[in-house]
Amino acid sequence: MNQMIKNIDKKTVVTLKEEVSYQKGQVVSKTLAQNDAVSVTLFAFDQGEEISTHESGGDAFVTCLDGVGEITIDGEKFELHEGESIVMPAKHPHAVYGKEQFKMLLVVIF
C-alpha cells in the first residue's frame, strides 16, 4: 500500500525545521512518508549525538535545515550547514553526527 504524506498539515505553509524539536541527549525523528519507493524523514540531533555507520538500500539525499552536521561517507567527512545538501549513495557506509545541534531532512529513494 502506498502511504501518502503524514504527520504534517496539508495545504499549510510550514517551516520544516520547526516540525521537529531538539531533545537533550537524543536523536529525534519524524517520518513524513514511507513506502517501497521513498522515505522522507525529519531529524533533530542534539550536539554530540549520532547515527552510527550503516548502509541503505537507496540513495539518501540529506539537506541541513539548522545547525551544523557531519556526514561521513566511505570514511570521508563532510560538514553540512543550513541550506546545504549531500547525497549518500546506496550501499555505501555512512554516518551522521551533530557537530552542533543539527536538523536535517532525509529523502531516501529506493
Gaussian input, Z-matrix of N, CA and C with variables (Angstrom, degrees):
# hf/3-21g

backbone

0 1
 N
 C     1     B1
 C     2     B2     1     A1
 N     3     B3     2     A2     1     D1
 C     4     B4     3     A3     2     D2
 C     5     B5     4     A4     3     D3
 N     6     B6     5     A5     4     D4
 C     7     B7     6     A6     5     D5
 C     8     B8     7     A7     6     D6
 N     9     B9     8     A8     7     D7
 C    10    B10     9     A9     8     D8
 C    11    B11    10    A10     9     D9
 N    12    B12    11    A11    10    D10
 C    13    B13    12    A12    11    D11
 C    14    B14    13    A13    12    D12
 N    15    B15    14    A14    13    D13
 C    16    B16    15    A15    14    D14
 C    17    B17    16    A16    15    D15
 N    18    B18    17    A17    16    D16
 C    19    B19    18    A18    17    D17
 C    20    B20    19    A19    18    D18
 N    21    B21    20    A20    19    D19
 C    22    B22    21    A21    20    D20
 C    23    B23    22    A22    21    D21
 N    24    B24    23    A23    22    D22
 C    25    B25    24    A24    23    D23
 C    26    B26    25    A25    24    D24
 N    27    B27    26    A26    25    D25
 C    28    B28    27    A27    26    D26
 C    29    B29    28    A28    27    D27
 N    30    B30    29    A29    28    D28
 C    31    B31    30    A30    29    D29
 C    32    B32    31    A31    30    D30
 N    33    B33    32    A32    31    D31
 C    34    B34    33    A33    32    D32
 C    35    B35    34    A34    33    D33
 N    36    B36    35    A35    34    D34
 C    37    B37    36    A36    35    D35
 C    38    B38    37    A37    36    D36
 N    39    B39    38    A38    37    D37
 C    40    B40    39    A39    38    D38
 C    41    B41    40    A40    39    D39
 N    42    B42    41    A41    40    D40
 C    43    B43    42    A42    41    D41
 C    44    B44    43    A43    42    D42
 N    45    B45    44    A44    43    D43
 C    46    B46    45    A45    44    D44
 C    47    B47    46    A46    45    D45
 N    48    B48    47    A47    46    D46
 C    49    B49    48    A48    47    D47
 C    50    B50    49    A49    48    D48
 N    51    B51    50    A50    49    D49
 C    52    B52    51    A51    50    D50
 C    53    B53    52    A52    51    D51
 N    54    B54    53    A53    52    D52
 C    55    B55    54    A54    53    D53
 C    56    B56    55    A55    54    D54
 N    57    B57    56    A56    55    D55
 C    58    B58    57    A57    56    D56
 C    59    B59    58    A58    57    D57
 N    60    B60    59    A59    58    D58
 C    61    B61    60    A60    59    D59
 C    62    B62    61    A61    60    D60
 N    63    B63    62    A62    61    D61
 C    64    B64    63    A63    62    D62
 C    65    B65    64    A64    63    D63
 N    66    B66    65    A65    64    D64
 C    67    B67    66    A66    65    D65
 C    68    B68    67    A67    66    D66
 N    69    B69    68    A68    67    D67
 C    70    B70    69    A69    68    D68
 C    71    B71    70    A70    69    D69
 N    72    B72    71    A71    70    D70
 C    73    B73    72    A72    71    D71
 C    74    B74    73    A73    72    D72
 N    75    B75    74    A74    73    D73
 C    76    B76    75    A75    74    D74
 C    77    B77    76    A76    75    D75
 N    78    B78    77    A77    76    D76
 C    79    B79    78    A78    77    D77
 C    80    B80    79    A79    78    D78
 N    81    B81    80    A80    79    D79
 C    82    B82    81    A81    80    D80
 C    83    B83    82    A82    81    D81
 N    84    B84    83    A83    82    D82
 C    85    B85    84    A84    83    D83
 C    86    B86    85    A85    84    D84
 N    87    B87    86    A86    85    D85
 C    88    B88    87    A87    86    D86
 C    89    B89    88    A88    87    D87
 N    90    B90    89    A89    88    D88
 C    91    B91    90    A90    89    D89
 C    92    B92    91    A91    90    D90
 N    93    B93    92    A92    91    D91
 C    94    B94    93    A93    92    D92
 C    95    B95    94    A94    93    D93
 N    96    B96    95    A95    94    D94
 C    97    B97    96    A96    95    D95
 C    98    B98    97    A97    96    D96
 N    99    B99    98    A98    97    D97
 C   100   B100    99    A99    98    D98
 C   101   B101   100   A100    99    D99
 N   102   B102   101   A101   100   D100
 C   103   B103   102   A102   101   D101
 C   104   B104   103   A103   102   D102
 N   105   B105   104   A104   103   D103
 C   106   B106   105   A105   104   D104
 C   107   B107   106   A106   105   D105
 N   108   B108   107   A107   106   D106
 C   109   B109   108   A108   107   D107
 C   110   B110   109   A109   108   D108
 N   111   B111   110   A110   109   D109
 C   112   B112   111   A111   110   D110
 C   113   B113   112   A112   111   D111
 N   114   B114   113   A113   112   D112
 C   115   B115   114   A114   113   D113
 C   116   B116   115   A115   114   D114
 N   117   B117   116   A116   115   D115
 C   118   B118   117   A117   116   D116
 C   119   B119   118   A118   117   D117
 N   120   B120   119   A119   118   D118
 C   121   B121   120   A120   119   D119
 C   122   B122   121   A121   120   D120
 N   123   B123   122   A122   121   D121
 C   124   B124   123   A123   122   D122
 C   125   B125   124   A124   123   D123
 N   126   B126   125   A125   124   D124
 C   127   B127   126   A126   125   D125
 C   128   B128   127   A127   126   D126
 N   129   B129   128   A128   127   D127
 C   130   B130   129   A129   128   D128
 C   131   B131   130   A130   129   D129
 N   132   B132   131   A131   130   D130
 C   133   B133   132   A132   131   D131
 C   134   B134   133   A133   132   D132
 N   135   B135   134   A134   133   D133
 C   136   B136   135   A135   134   D134
 C   137   B137   136   A136   135   D135
 N   138   B138   137   A137   136   D136
 C   139   B139   138   A138   137   D137
 C   140   B140   139   A139   138   D138
 N   141   B141   140   A140   139   D139
 C   142   B142   141   A141   140   D140
 C   143   B143   142   A142   141   D141
 N   144   B144   143   A143   142   D142
 C   145   B145   144   A144   143   D143
 C   146   B146   145   A145   144   D144
 N   147   B147   146   A146   145   D145
 C   148   B148   147   A147   146   D146
 C   149   B149   148   A148   147   D147
 N   150   B150   149   A149   148   D148
 C   151   B151   150   A150   149   D149
 C   152   B152   151   A151   150   D150
 N   153   B153   152   A152   151   D151
 C   154   B154   153   A153   152   D152
 C   155   B155   154   A154   153   D153
 N   156   B156   155   A155   154   D154
 C   157   B157   156   A156   155   D155
 C   158   B158   157   A157   156   D156
 N   159   B159   158   A158   157   D157
 C   160   B160   159   A159   158   D158
 C   161   B161   160   A160   159   D159
 N   162   B162   161   A161   160   D160
 C   163   B163   162   A162   161   D161
 C   164   B164   163   A163   162   D162
 N   165   B165   164   A164   163   D163
 C   166   B166   165   A165   164   D164
 C   167   B167   166   A166   165   D165
 N   168   B168   167   A167   166   D166
 C   169   B169   168   A168   167   D167
 C   170   B170   169   A169   168   D168
 N   171   B171   170   A170   169   D169
 C   172   B172   171   A171   170   D170
 C   173   B173   172   A172   171   D171
 N   174   B174   173   A173   172   D172
 C   175   B175   174   A174   173   D173
 C   176   B176   175   A175   174   D174
 N   177   B177   176   A176   175   D175
 C   178   B178   177   A177   176   D176
 C   179   B179   178   A178   177   D177
 N   180   B180   179   A179   178   D178
 C   181   B181   180   A180   179   D179
 C   182   B182   181   A181   180   D180
 N   183   B183   182   A182   181   D181
 C   184   B184   183   A183   182   D182
 C   185   B185   184   A184   183   D183
 N   186   B186   185   A185   184   D184
 C   187   B187   186   A186   185   D185
 C   188   B188   187   A187   186   D186
 N   189   B189   188   A188   187   D187
 C   190   B190   189   A189   188   D188
 C   191   B191   190   A190   189   D189
 N   192   B192   191   A191   190   D190
 C   193   B193   192   A192   191   D191
 C   194   B194   193   A193   192   D192
 N   195   B195   194   A194   193   D193
 C   196   B196   195   A195   194   D194
 C   197   B197   196   A196   195   D195
 N   198   B198   197   A197   196   D196
 C   199   B199   198   A198   197   D197
 C   200   B200   199   A199   198   D198
 N   201   B201   200   A200   199   D199
 C   202   B202   201   A201   200   D200
 C   203   B203   202   A202   201   D201
 N   204   B204   203   A203   202   D202
 C   205   B205   204   A204   203   D203
 C   206   B206   205   A205   204   D204
 N   207   B207   206   A206   205   D205
 C   208   B208   207   A207   206   D206
 C   209   B209   208   A208   207   D207
 N   210   B210   209   A209   208   D208
 C   211   B211   210   A210   209   D209
 C   212   B212   211   A211   210   D210
 N   213   B213   212   A212   211   D211
 C   214   B214   213   A213   212   D212
 C   215   B215   214   A214   213   D213
 N   216   B216   215   A215   214   D214
 C   217   B217   216   A216   215   D215
 C   218   B218   217   A217   216   D216
 N   219   B219   218   A218   217   D217
 C   220   B220   219   A219   218   D218
 C   221   B221   220   A220   219   D219
 N   222   B222   221   A221   220   D220
 C   223   B223   222   A222   221   D221
 C   224   B224   223   A223   222   D222
 N   225   B225   224   A224   223   D223
 C   226   B226   225   A225   224   D224
 C   227   B227   226   A226   225   D225
 N   228   B228   227   A227   226   D226
 C   229   B229   228   A228   227   D227
 C   230   B230   229   A229   228   D228
 N   231   B231   230   A230   229   D229
 C   232   B232   231   A231   230   D230
 C   233   B233   232   A232   231   D231
 N   234   B234   233   A233   232   D232
 C   235   B235   234   A234   233   D233
 C   236   B236   235   A235   234   D234
 N   237   B237   236   A236   235   D235
 C   238   B238   237   A237   236   D236
 C   239   B239   238   A238   237   D237
 N   240   B240   239   A239   238   D238
 C   241   B241   240   A240   239   D239
 C   242   B242   241   A241   240   D240
 N   243   B243   242   A242   241   D241
 C   244   B244   243   A243   242   D242
 C   245   B245   244   A244   243   D243
 N   246   B246   245   A245   244   D244
 C   247   B247   246   A246   245   D245
 C   248   B248   247   A247   246   D246
 N   249   B249   248   A248   247   D247
 C   250   B250   249   A249   248   D248
 C   251   B251   250   A250   249   D249
 N   252   B252   251   A251   250   D250
 C   253   B253   252   A252   251   D251
 C   254   B254   253   A253   252   D252
 N   255   B255   254   A254   253   D253
 C   256   B256   255   A255   254   D254
 C   257   B257   256   A256   255   D255
 N   258   B258   257   A257   256   D256
 C   259   B259   258   A258   257   D257
 C   260   B260   259   A259   258   D258
 N   261   B261   260   A260   259   D259
 C   262   B262   261   A261   260   D260
 C   263   B263   262   A262   261   D261
 N   264   B264   263   A263   262   D262
 C   265   B265   264   A264   263   D263
 C   266   B266   265   A265   264   D264
 N   267   B267   266   A266   265   D265
 C   268   B268   267   A267   266   D266
 C   269   B269   268   A268   267   D267
 N   270   B270   269   A269   268   D268
 C   271   B271   270   A270   269   D269
 C   272   B272   271   A271   270   D270
 N   273   B273   272   A272   271   D271
 C   274   B274   273   A273   272   D272
 C   275   B275   274   A274   273   D273
 N   276   B276   275   A275   274   D274
 C   277   B277   276   A276   275   D275
 C   278   B278   277   A277   276   D276
 N   279   B279   278   A278   277   D277
 C   280   B280   279   A279   278   D278
 C   281   B281   280   A280   279   D279
 N   282   B282   281   A281   280   D280
 C   283   B283   282   A282   281   D281
 C   284   B284   283   A283   282   D282
 N   285   B285   284   A284   283   D283
 C   286   B286   285   A285   284   D284
 C   287   B287   286   A286   285   D285
 N   288   B288   287   A287   286   D286
 C   289   B289   288   A288   287   D287
 C   290   B290   289   A289   288   D288
 N   291   B291   290   A290   289   D289
 C   292   B292   291   A291   290   D290
 C   293   B293   292   A292   291   D291
 N   294   B294   293   A293   292   D292
 C   295   B295   294   A294   293   D293
 C   296   B296   295   A295   294   D294
 N   297   B297   296   A296   295   D295
 C   298   B298   297   A297   296   D296
 C   299   B299   298   A298   297   D297
 N   300   B300   299   A299   298   D298
 C   301   B301   300   A300   299   D299
 C   302   B302   301   A301   300   D300
 N   303   B303   302   A302   301   D301
 C   304   B304   303   A303   302   D302
 C   305   B305   304   A304   303   D303
 N   306   B306   305   A305   304   D304
 C   307   B307   306   A306   305   D305
 C   308   B308   307   A307   306   D306
 N   309   B309   308   A308   307   D307
 C   310   B310   309   A309   308   D308
 C   311   B311   310   A310   309   D309
 N   312   B312   311   A311   310   D310
 C   313   B313   312   A312   311   D311
 C   314   B314   313   A313   312   D312
 N   315   B315   314   A314   313   D313
 C   316   B316   315   A315   314   D314
 C   317   B317   316   A316   315   D315
 N   318   B318   317   A317   316   D316
 C   319   B319   318   A318   317   D317
 C   320   B320   319   A319   318   D318
 N   321   B321   320   A320   319   D319
 C   322   B322   321   A321   320   D320
 C   323   B323   322   A322   321   D321
 N   324   B324   323   A323   322   D322
 C   325   B325   324   A324   323   D323
 C   326   B326   325   A325   324   D324
 N   327   B327   326   A326   325   D325
 C   328   B328   327   A327   326   D326
 C   329   B329   328   A328   327   D327

   B1=1.4548
   B2=1.5268
   B3=1.3129
   B4=1.4582
   B5=1.5234
   B6=1.2888
   B7=1.4596
   B8=1.5191
   B9=1.2899
   B10=1.4576
   B11=1.5302
   B12=1.3151
   B13=1.4639
   B14=1.5335
   B15=1.3520
   B16=1.4657
   B17=1.5269
   B18=1.3094
   B19=1.4688
   B20=1.5300
   B21=1.3207
   B22=1.4576
   B23=1.5256
   B24=1.3122
   B25=1.4618
   B26=1.5229
   B27=1.3105
   B28=1.4617
   B29=1.5300
   B30=1.3038
   B31=1.4698
   B32=1.5286
   B33=1.3499
   B34=1.4644
   B35=1.5227
   B36=1.3193
   B37=1.4635
   B38=1.5207
   B39=1.3274
   B40=1.4600
   B41=1.5281
   B42=1.3060
   B43=1.4627
   B44=1.5191
   B45=1.3350
   B46=1.4587
   B47=1.5205
   B48=1.3442
   B49=1.4627
   B50=1.5311
   B51=1.3215
   B52=1.4657
   B53=1.5250
   B54=1.3189
   B55=1.4654
   B56=1.5261
   B57=1.3413
   B58=1.4615
   B59=1.5286
   B60=1.3416
   B61=1.4631
   B62=1.5172
   B63=1.3277
   B64=1.4620
   B65=1.5237
   B66=1.3351
   B67=1.4593
   B68=1.5138
   B69=1.3159
   B70=1.4570
   B71=1.5318
   B72=1.3494
   B73=1.4514
   B74=1.5142
   B75=1.3440
   B76=1.4636
   B77=1.5194
   B78=1.3128
   B79=1.4589
   B80=1.5229
   B81=1.3142
   B82=1.4649
   B83=1.5188
   B84=1.3387
   B85=1.4615
   B86=1.5176
   B87=1.3281
   B88=1.4610
   B89=1.5280
   B90=1.3327
   B91=1.4637
   B92=1.5219
   B93=1.3438
   B94=1.4639
   B95=1.5254
   B96=1.3310
   B97=1.4695
   B98=1.5159
   B99=1.3395
   B100=1.4532
   B101=1.5190
   B102=1.3380
   B103=1.4540
   B104=1.5217
   B105=1.3176
   B106=1.4645
   B107=1.5214
   B108=1.3338
   B109=1.4625
   B110=1.5245
   B111=1.3373
   B112=1.4646
   B113=1.5236
   B114=1.3223
   B115=1.4645
   B116=1.5305
   B117=1.3269
   B118=1.4636
   B119=1.5242
   B120=1.3376
   B121=1.4598
   B122=1.5209
   B123=1.3274
   B124=1.4630
   B125=1.5196
   B126=1.3246
   B127=1.4662
   B128=1.5196
   B129=1.3441
   B130=1.4643
   B131=1.5225
   B132=1.3313
   B133=1.4648
   B134=1.5210
   B135=1.3192
   B136=1.4515
   B137=1.5312
   B138=1.3258
   B139=1.4611
   B140=1.5247
   B141=1.3360
   B142=1.4528
   B143=1.5180
   B144=1.3196
   B145=1.4663
   B146=1.5229
   B147=1.3344
   B148=1.4573
   B149=1.5201
   B150=1.3189
   B151=1.4576
   B152=1.5190
   B153=1.3235
   B154=1.4606
   B155=1.5271
   B156=1.3086
   B157=1.4591
   B158=1.5347
   B159=1.3228
   B160=1.4592
   B161=1.5303
   B162=1.3054
   B163=1.4620
   B164=1.5132
   B165=1.3301
   B166=1.4564
   B167=1.5196
   B168=1.3178
   B169=1.4527
   B170=1.5143
   B171=1.3395
   B172=1.4629
   B173=1.5098
   B174=1.3400
   B175=1.4568
   B176=1.5215
   B177=1.3298
   B178=1.4678
   B179=1.5175
   B180=1.3237
   B181=1.4623
   B182=1.5222
   B183=1.3319
   B184=1.4670
   B185=1.5170
   B186=1.3385
   B187=1.4598
   B188=1.5219
   B189=1.3340
   B190=1.4645
   B191=1.5218
   B192=1.3234
   B193=1.4564
   B194=1.5176
   B195=1.3480
   B196=1.4656
   B197=1.5256
   B198=1.3162
   B199=1.4548
   B200=1.5112
   B201=1.3370
   B202=1.4656
   B203=1.5199
   B204=1.3271
   B205=1.4504
   B206=1.5108
   B207=1.3092
   B208=1.4592
   B209=1.5182
   B210=1.3248
   B211=1.4554
   B212=1.5279
   B213=1.3129
   B214=1.4608
   B215=1.5280
   B216=1.3432
   B217=1.4671
   B218=1.5245
   B219=1.3192
   B220=1.4696
   B221=1.5268
   B222=1.3359
   B223=1.4574
   B224=1.5215
   B225=1.3411
   B226=1.4700
   B227=1.5270
   B228=1.3373
   B229=1.4662
   B230=1.5293
   B231=1.3446
   B232=1.4594
   B233=1.5287
   B234=1.3208
   B235=1.4632
   B236=1.5244
   B237=1.3360
   B238=1.4688
   B239=1.5168
   B240=1.3392
   B241=1.4621
   B242=1.5193
   B243=1.3187
   B244=1.4637
   B245=1.5231
   B246=1.3336
   B247=1.4522
   B248=1.5174
   B249=1.3187
   B250=1.4624
   B251=1.5275
   B252=1.3405
   B253=1.4648
   B254=1.5160
   B255=1.3310
   B256=1.4578
   B257=1.5220
   B258=1.3358
   B259=1.4606
   B260=1.5248
   B261=1.3212
   B262=1.4588
   B263=1.5320
   B264=1.3525
   B265=1.4654
   B266=1.5290
   B267=1.3176
   B268=1.4658
   B269=1.5203
   B270=1.3290
   B271=1.4660
   B272=1.5204
   B273=1.3463
   B274=1.4618
   B275=1.5251
   B276=1.3368
   B277=1.4666
   B278=1.5267
   B279=1.3292
   B280=1.4614
   B281=1.5265
   B282=1.3412
   B283=1.4653
   B284=1.5266
   B285=1.3447
   B286=1.4618
   B287=1.5212
   B288=1.3448
   B289=1.4666
   B290=1.5332
   B291=1.3240
   B292=1.4587
   B293=1.5294
   B294=1.3442
   B295=1.4747
   B296=1.5223
   B297=1.3239
   B298=1.4661
   B299=1.5244
   B300=1.3211
   B301=1.4580
   B302=1.5254
   B303=1.3293
   B304=1.4551
   B305=1.5257
   B306=1.3350
   B307=1.4635
   B308=1.5190
   B309=1.3359
   B310=1.4604
   B311=1.5167
   B312=1.3242
   B313=1.4515
   B314=1.5224
   B315=1.3283
   B316=1.4580
   B317=1.5220
   B318=1.3343
   B319=1.4673
   B320=1.5246
   B321=1.3344
   B322=1.4634
   B323=1.5228
   B324=1.3594
   B325=1.4534
   B326=1.5334
   B327=1.3386
   B328=1.4685
   B329=1.5108
   A1=109.07
   A2=117.09
   A3=121.20
   A4=109.81
   A5=115.07
   A6=119.88
   A7=109.00
   A8=116.41
   A9=121.85
   A10=108.81
   A11=115.68
   A12=121.06
   A13=108.71
   A14=115.43
   A15=120.37
   A16=108.88
   A17=116.18
   A18=123.91
   A19=114.19
   A20=116.80
   A21=120.88
   A22=107.39
   A23=116.79
   A24=120.46
   A25=111.25
   A26=115.71
   A27=121.03
   A28=109.06
   A29=115.38
   A30=123.00
   A31=111.65
   A32=115.43
   A33=122.46
   A34=108.01
   A35=116.84
   A36=120.20
   A37=107.72
   A38=116.14
   A39=120.99
   A40=109.53
   A41=114.99
   A42=122.33
   A43=105.41
   A44=116.97
   A45=120.92
   A46=113.35
   A47=118.13
   A48=119.04
   A49=112.45
   A50=117.07
   A51=120.53
   A52=111.96
   A53=117.31
   A54=121.89
   A55=113.80
   A56=117.10
   A57=121.99
   A58=107.29
   A59=116.62
   A60=121.27
   A61=112.13
   A62=115.70
   A63=121.09
   A64=109.23
   A65=115.79
   A66=121.77
   A67=107.71
   A68=115.89
   A69=122.04
   A70=111.05
   A71=115.01
   A72=121.06
   A73=115.67
   A74=117.26
   A75=119.19
   A76=112.89
   A77=114.41
   A78=123.36
   A79=105.34
   A80=116.62
   A81=122.05
   A82=108.01
   A83=116.57
   A84=119.79
   A85=110.76
   A86=114.50
   A87=121.86
   A88=107.30
   A89=116.14
   A90=121.44
   A91=109.80
   A92=115.38
   A93=120.65
   A94=111.78
   A95=117.28
   A96=121.76
   A97=108.62
   A98=115.87
   A99=119.35
   A100=109.07
   A101=115.12
   A102=121.55
   A103=107.94
   A104=118.53
   A105=120.98
   A106=113.27
   A107=118.10
   A108=121.68
   A109=113.79
   A110=117.38
   A111=120.43
   A112=111.15
   A113=115.06
   A114=121.92
   A115=106.87
   A116=117.26
   A117=122.19
   A118=107.46
   A119=116.19
   A120=121.10
   A121=110.53
   A122=115.83
   A123=121.98
   A124=108.43
   A125=116.55
   A126=122.16
   A127=110.12
   A128=115.82
   A129=123.26
   A130=107.54
   A131=116.72
   A132=123.25
   A133=108.63
   A134=118.12
   A135=119.57
   A136=106.83
   A137=116.47
   A138=120.04
   A139=110.19
   A140=116.02
   A141=121.35
   A142=114.95
   A143=117.83
   A144=120.94
   A145=109.95
   A146=116.28
   A147=118.80
   A148=112.18
   A149=113.95
   A150=123.11
   A151=103.95
   A152=116.93
   A153=121.40
   A154=111.51
   A155=115.13
   A156=122.56
   A157=111.48
   A158=114.12
   A159=122.10
   A160=108.20
   A161=116.97
   A162=122.21
   A163=109.23
   A164=115.81
   A165=121.80
   A166=108.78
   A167=116.12
   A168=121.20
   A169=113.87
   A170=116.80
   A171=120.64
   A172=111.15
   A173=115.71
   A174=120.13
   A175=108.76
   A176=115.71
   A177=121.58
   A178=109.45
   A179=116.29
   A180=123.50
   A181=108.05
   A182=116.92
   A183=122.74
   A184=109.38
   A185=116.98
   A186=122.45
   A187=108.49
   A188=116.28
   A189=121.52
   A190=109.45
   A191=116.31
   A192=122.39
   A193=112.10
   A194=117.02
   A195=121.18
   A196=108.23
   A197=116.60
   A198=121.00
   A199=113.91
   A200=115.20
   A201=121.74
   A202=108.71
   A203=115.23
   A204=121.19
   A205=111.08
   A206=114.67
   A207=120.36
   A208=107.96
   A209=115.21
   A210=122.54
   A211=106.95
   A212=117.46
   A213=121.55
   A214=107.75
   A215=115.49
   A216=121.74
   A217=107.18
   A218=116.93
   A219=121.57
   A220=111.45
   A221=117.19
   A222=122.09
   A223=114.96
   A224=118.25
   A225=122.10
   A226=109.95
   A227=116.24
   A228=121.47
   A229=111.35
   A230=114.73
   A231=122.47
   A232=107.73
   A233=117.54
   A234=121.43
   A235=108.61
   A236=115.75
   A237=121.60
   A238=109.87
   A239=115.79
   A240=123.06
   A241=108.48
   A242=116.15
   A243=121.42
   A244=111.47
   A245=114.80
   A246=121.52
   A247=114.31
   A248=117.81
   A249=121.04
   A250=110.66
   A251=115.38
   A252=121.53
   A253=110.50
   A254=115.47
   A255=122.78
   A256=108.09
   A257=115.87
   A258=121.23
   A259=108.50
   A260=115.11
   A261=122.12
   A262=105.78
   A263=117.48
   A264=119.33
   A265=113.16
   A266=113.97
   A267=120.93
   A268=110.40
   A269=115.00
   A270=123.39
   A271=114.04
   A272=116.96
   A273=122.23
   A274=107.74
   A275=118.44
   A276=119.38
   A277=111.20
   A278=114.47
   A279=119.93
   A280=110.20
   A281=114.77
   A282=121.86
   A283=107.93
   A284=115.43
   A285=121.63
   A286=108.41
   A287=116.33
   A288=122.29
   A289=109.38
   A290=116.15
   A291=121.14
   A292=111.19
   A293=116.94
   A294=120.03
   A295=109.88
   A296=114.78
   A297=125.11
   A298=103.63
   A299=116.66
   A300=116.33
   A301=105.67
   A302=116.34
   A303=121.39
   A304=109.72
   A305=116.01
   A306=120.84
   A307=108.44
   A308=114.62
   A309=118.70
   A310=111.16
   A311=114.38
   A312=122.86
   A313=105.92
   A314=116.34
   A315=122.41
   A316=108.96
   A317=115.94
   A318=121.63
   A319=106.86
   A320=116.20
   A321=120.85
   A322=107.61
   A323=114.78
   A324=121.61
   A325=107.13
   A326=116.03
   A327=120.97
   A328=111.70
   D1=129.85
   D2=177.11
   D3=-77.66
   D4=127.43
   D5=178.95
   D6=-96.41
   D7=138.00
   D8=179.38
   D9=-88.76
   D10=-178.72
   D11=176.21
   D12=-61.56
   D13=135.85
   D14=179.10
   D15=-136.57
   D16=171.22
   D17=174.46
   D18=62.03
   D19=21.48
   D20=177.79
   D21=-152.62
   D22=141.09
   D23=-177.25
   D24=-66.17
   D25=135.89
   D26=176.65
   D27=-89.82
   D28=154.95
   D29=-179.84
   D30=53.62
   D31=36.09
   D32=179.36
   D33=-138.69
   D34=133.71
   D35=175.86
   D36=-73.18
   D37=127.91
   D38=-179.59
   D39=-127.86
   D40=156.05
   D41=171.51
   D42=-106.67
   D43=110.71
   D44=-171.44
   D45=-54.98
   D46=-39.48
   D47=-177.05
   D48=-66.74
   D49=-14.89
   D50=176.95
   D51=-90.92
   D52=-4.49
   D53=-177.55
   D54=-87.48
   D55=-6.43
   D56=177.62
   D57=-140.37
   D58=139.48
   D59=-174.08
   D60=-111.04
   D61=147.51
   D62=173.61
   D63=-70.25
   D64=143.21
   D65=171.41
   D66=-133.43
   D67=132.77
   D68=-175.18
   D69=-54.33
   D70=127.90
   D71=175.63
   D72=71.39
   D73=18.40
   D74=-174.49
   D75=-135.80
   D76=161.77
   D77=164.77
   D78=-108.32
   D79=120.81
   D80=-178.80
   D81=-107.61
   D82=136.48
   D83=177.36
   D84=-128.46
   D85=152.81
   D86=177.26
   D87=-138.81
   D88=112.47
   D89=-179.11
   D90=-78.48
   D91=129.24
   D92=178.36
   D93=-102.88
   D94=-28.02
   D95=176.44
   D96=-163.23
   D97=145.25
   D98=176.86
   D99=-158.52
   D100=125.54
   D101=172.87
   D102=-153.12
   D103=-166.62
   D104=-176.39
   D105=-68.99
   D106=-18.19
   D107=-174.86
   D108=-103.08
   D109=-28.42
   D110=-172.63
   D111=-152.31
   D112=149.89
   D113=172.38
   D114=-133.41
   D115=129.20
   D116=179.41
   D117=-124.73
   D118=118.81
   D119=-174.47
   D120=-139.65
   D121=138.89
   D122=170.96
   D123=-95.62
   D124=142.56
   D125=177.70
   D126=-130.34
   D127=145.68
   D128=170.22
   D129=-128.56
   D130=116.72
   D131=-179.96
   D132=-103.32
   D133=126.17
   D134=169.27
   D135=-69.47
   D136=156.36
   D137=179.45
   D138=-55.38
   D139=131.00
   D140=178.24
   D141=87.36
   D142=-6.11
   D143=178.81
   D144=-88.28
   D145=156.07
   D146=-175.85
   D147=-151.82
   D148=163.48
   D149=164.49
   D150=-109.80
   D151=116.73
   D152=-173.07
   D153=-68.70
   D154=170.25
   D155=-174.91
   D156=-56.65
   D157=130.68
   D158=178.79
   D159=-156.31
   D160=177.66
   D161=175.63
   D162=-125.54
   D163=156.55
   D164=178.83
   D165=-124.73
   D166=151.80
   D167=178.01
   D168=-79.03
   D169=-6.33
   D170=-179.68
   D171=-132.25
   D172=162.77
   D173=172.93
   D174=-67.30
   D175=134.80
   D176=-176.06
   D177=-114.41
   D178=115.63
   D179=-179.89
   D180=-97.45
   D181=118.02
   D182=-177.37
   D183=-111.35
   D184=131.66
   D185=172.84
   D186=-123.14
   D187=126.58
   D188=176.58
   D189=-75.68
   D190=125.96
   D191=179.79
   D192=-101.21
   D193=-22.13
   D194=-176.03
   D195=-166.46
   D196=145.83
   D197=173.47
   D198=76.77
   D199=-156.05
   D200=-178.84
   D201=-133.88
   D202=126.67
   D203=177.99
   D204=-121.70
   D205=157.64
   D206=176.41
   D207=-118.12
   D208=123.09
   D209=179.30
   D210=-107.69
   D211=127.49
   D212=176.72
   D213=-111.77
   D214=124.55
   D215=179.03
   D216=-127.39
   D217=123.09
   D218=-178.77
   D219=51.73
   D220=36.80
   D221=178.20
   D222=82.87
   D223=-6.54
   D224=179.00
   D225=-95.67
   D226=131.22
   D227=-176.67
   D228=-94.70
   D229=138.43
   D230=177.37
   D231=-130.41
   D232=135.92
   D233=178.62
   D234=-100.41
   D235=130.32
   D236=179.63
   D237=-113.03
   D238=132.72
   D239=174.97
   D240=-115.27
   D241=166.18
   D242=-178.14
   D243=-48.04
   D244=128.91
   D245=178.36
   D246=90.68
   D247=-9.15
   D248=-179.70
   D249=-94.90
   D250=152.95
   D251=-177.70
   D252=-135.70
   D253=160.20
   D254=175.32
   D255=-152.16
   D256=153.06
   D257=175.43
   D258=-107.61
   D259=125.97
   D260=173.17
   D261=-96.55
   D262=110.46
   D263=-174.04
   D264=-66.31
   D265=148.75
   D266=177.62
   D267=-56.05
   D268=143.66
   D269=174.21
   D270=62.25
   D271=22.60
   D272=172.58
   D273=-114.79
   D274=135.10
   D275=179.69
   D276=-63.40
   D277=134.19
   D278=179.23
   D279=-148.26
   D280=159.89
   D281=179.01
   D282=-146.69
   D283=160.12
   D284=179.72
   D285=-131.35
   D286=133.88
   D287=-175.55
   D288=-136.13
   D289=136.31
   D290=176.70
   D291=-85.57
   D292=97.25
   D293=176.56
   D294=-64.37
   D295=-34.94
   D296=169.49
   D297=-129.66
   D298=-175.58
   D299=167.92
   D300=-58.76
   D301=139.53
   D302=-168.36
   D303=-147.03
   D304=128.06
   D305=174.83
   D306=-117.32
   D307=140.75
   D308=-179.95
   D309=-143.33
   D310=155.34
   D311=170.56
   D312=-104.97
   D313=127.02
   D314=179.22
   D315=-114.25
   D316=122.48
   D317=175.47
   D318=-120.23
   D319=115.41
   D320=179.33
   D321=-108.18
   D322=126.71
   D323=179.06
   D324=-107.52
   D325=121.45
   D326=-178.30
   D327=-98.26

